[in-house]
Amino acid sequence: MSLNEKEKAEIERIYNKTERLIYKFFRDYTDDENLIIELSQSLWYKVCTHWSAVSKVEEEGIANYLRVMAKHIVDDHFKGKDREASLYTELAYLKSQGGQIEGEKETEEFLDKEMGDFLEEALIILTKDERDLLKLKYRWRLSGEEIAKILDISHELVRVKLHKIRLKLKEEILDRKRRWENED
């Protein structure tokens, strides 16, 4: 990892611009200041070691790109012991939105308040990749184009994958609702 002076200066500029955002992001996961410092150092180490990829991200997308990198670092750190807790945090966020995801009519049509209760259970059927894609779209509110750049796939493929995930969730939620109604 040998960076020239221009690259070092650019990394420092990005660091100064996003330092508070990254700190707040890690603060959402822990109150431990030492752990926040450790996670931040891991992030900036990855930025330096993967500079060739990071440097290709457009200026307006760099903060979101860093957040995704930070999320992967958090996931790696808490892997195993907190993976399930992280999922429930995501579910709590979705529920706090009234069971509706802003801007997604398909999702809004089937996630009425009553059906939102089944969402928590239904999300468990998704693969890790499917949950990660939902996190990028709904937690980080990234556009399809931004997600496509991060995942290095086409915007259309992102759209299709999200559509299939929503249909899969809708089917599972409706199935769980029917089973629940039949139990009564």
N, C-alpha and C positions, 0 to 999 in steps of 0.2 A: 504494500500500500504506500506508494510514493506519490504524493500530490505536489504539484508545482505551486508557486506562490499565488498565482491567479486563482487556482482551484481552492486553496486554503482561504483566501479572501472571500470567495463566493460562499463557502460553507459558513464562515464567520458571519457574513451578512444575513444568510438564511437563519442561522442560530439566533442572532440578535432580533430578527423579525418575529420568530416563532417561539422563543424561549418561554414566554408566559403561557402561551397556548398549550405547549407540551407539558409544562409544570401542572397546569390545571387539569389536563387530561389524566396524568398519572395520579394526581390528588383525588380524582374521582374513584380510584381503585384502592388507595391506601392513605393513611394519615402518617405513616412512618417516613419521616424526612430522609433517613438514610436509604431506605428502599427507593424513594422517589429519585434520589441522586443516582443510585445504582442503575435504575431503569433508564434514566436520562442519559447516563454515560453509555449504556448499551445502544440506545438509539443513535447517538451521535457517532459511535464507533461504526455502526452499520452504515450510516450515511457516508462516512469516509471510505469504508471498504467497498461500498457499492456506488461510488460516486458516478461512475459512467452511466448507470441507469438513472440515478437521482437527477443528474444534470440535464437529462432529457425532458423532465417534467416541466410543463409550462408554469410560469410565475404564479398565475392565479390558482393553480392546482397544487402547489407545493405544500400548503398547510394540510390539505386533506390527505395527500400522499404520506406526509409525516405521521398523521394520525393513524393511518392504516398500519404503517410500520410500527408505531407505538403499540397499537392494539395487538399485533403479533408478538411483540416483546412481552406484553402483559400476559397474553395467553400462554406463552412459553414458560414464563415465570411461575404462573399459578397452575400450570398443567397438572392434571390429576386431582389434587386436593380441592381446587376451586373451580374446576371446569363446570361442574353442575351448578355451583353458585352463580357463576357468570351467566349461564343460560337463564337462570331465574331472574337475574338482574335485567336481562334483556326483555324477558316476559313482563316484568313489572313495568318497564318503560312502555311496552306496547299497551298494557292494560291502562296505564296512566293516560294514554291517548284515547281512552274511551273505547278501546277495541278497534279503533279505526285508524288507518294509516292515511295521513293527509296526501291528497293528490292521486290516489290510486282507486279509481271508481270500482274496478273489479273487486278489490278487497273490501271497500266500503259496503258493497251490495250484500255480502254475506257475513260480515262481521258486525252484526247488530249487537246491542249490549248483552243480550242473553247468550248469544253464540260466542262472544268474547271470553266467556267463562271456560269454554272448551279449548281455547287457543293454547293455553299453557300445556295441556296434555298433547295436543296435536303436533306442536313443534318438535316433540321428542322423536317423531317418525322421520324427521329430516336428517340428511347426512350432515356432517360437519361443513362440507363445502356449500351445501344449500343454506345452512344457517349463517355462514360467513357472508354469502352473497346478500342475504336479507339484512344483515347488520350493515353492510356497506350502503345499501339502498335506503334503509329506514332509520337506522341509528345515526349514521354519519351523513345521511341525506345527500349522498353523492348522486350525480346524474348518471344516466346510462353511459354517456361518453367517458366520464371520469372513471367509472368502474371498468369499462373496456380497456382503457389505457393501463390501469393498474394490473388487470388480469391478463393483459396482452391478448385479448380476443376482440371480435367485432362487436360493435354496438348492437347489431341485430341479434347476435347470439346472447348477449346480456338480456335483451328484451324477451327473447324466447325462453331463456332459463327462468327468469322471474315469473313469466306467465305460467310456466309449468309448475313452479313451486307454489304459486298462489292457487292453482287448480288442485294440486295435491293436498294442500292445507284445507281448502274448501271441502273437498271430498271427505277428508278425515274428520273435520269438525262436524259436518252434517251426519256422518256415521256415528260419531260419539254422542251427538245430540239425540239421534234416534234410539241408540242403545239406552241412554239415560232415561228417555221418555218411556221406553218399554219396561224399565225396571220399576216404575211407579205404578 
